[in-house]
Amino acid sequence: MPHDRHAVGHSDADVLLHAVTDALLGAAGLPDIGVLFPNTEEVNRGRDSADMLRLAYDRVVAAGYRLANLDAVVHAQRPKLSPHKAAIVDRVAAILGVEPSQVNVKAKTGEGVGPVGLEELIEARCVVLLEQIKT
């Protein structure tokens, strides 16, 4: 979505996809995003976070799990995310190859307070439920 600011990071800095990636890896007991895609490796500079999420989820599946559901909260003063939640849910579900009904995204502001409210950062938190794949 168009905006006059952008996130800064070694990869493409997609805050939500990074939170989802780490939540999936953590729930499966796997190394975090920084171990799998270190910012010390040039190949990760500007890397598409969707690519990192797909690769991480492949590891989760290889470890014997699949996503039951995920719930994420994005904290951003601007841009307003609520009008875009359905599109965000659809994109995350498509990246993971799951149904949109398995993905929930909420948007919160900082109410003008703290680093989020002062537009110094965007933050995302995510919790996932994995189920063991029966073989």
Residue pairs with C-beta under 8 A, 6 or more apart in sequence:
1 79
1 84
3 78
3 79
5 78
5 119
6 13
7 13
7 14
7 15
7 122
10 39
10 44
10 45
10 46
10 47
11 18
11 37
11 39
11 44
11 45
11 46
11 47
11 48
11 49
11 52
12 46
12 47
12 48
12 49
13 49
14 49
14 50
15 74
15 122
15 123
15 124
16 72
16 74
16 88
16 92
16 105
16 124
16 126
17 49
17 50
17 52
17 53
17 92
17 95
18 33
18 49
18 52
18 124
19 72
19 124
19 125
19 126
20 53
20 70
20 72
20 92
20 124
20 126
20 128
21 33
21 49
21 52
21 53
21 56
22 32
22 33
22 126
23 70
23 72
23 126
23 127
23 128
24 53
24 56
24 57
24 60
24 67
24 70
24 128
24 130
25 31
25 32
25 33
25 36
25 56
25 59
25 60
26 32
27 60
27 65
27 128
27 129
27 130
28 59
28 60
28 63
28 65
28 130
29 63
30 56
30 59
30 60
30 63
33 52
33 56
36 52
36 55
36 56
36 59
37 44
37 47
37 52
38 44
39 45
50 91
50 95
53 95
53 96
54 95
54 96
57 67
57 95
57 96
57 97
60 66
60 67
60 130
61 133
64 132
64 133
64 135
65 130
65 131
65 132
65 133
66 130
66 131
66 133
67 96
67 98
67 102
67 128
67 129
67 130
68 102
68 128
68 129
68 130
68 131
69 102
69 103
69 104
69 128
69 129
70 92
70 102
70 103
70 104
70 126
70 127
70 128
70 129
71 104
71 106
71 126
71 127
71 128
72 92
72 103
72 104
72 105
72 106
72 124
72 125
72 126
72 127
73 105
73 106
73 107
73 108
73 124
73 125
73 126
74 81
74 105
74 106
74 107
74 108
74 122
74 123
74 124
75 108
75 109
75 110
75 116
75 122
75 123
75 124
75 125
76 107
76 108
76 109
76 110
76 116
76 122
76 123
77 109
77 110
77 112
77 116
77 117
77 118
77 119
78 119
80 107
81 88
81 105
81 107
82 107
85 105
85 106
85 107
88 105
89 100
89 103
89 104
89 105
90 100
92 103
92 105
93 99
93 100
93 102
93 103
96 103
109 116
109 117
110 116
110 117
110 118
111 117
112 118
115 121
115 123
116 122
116 123
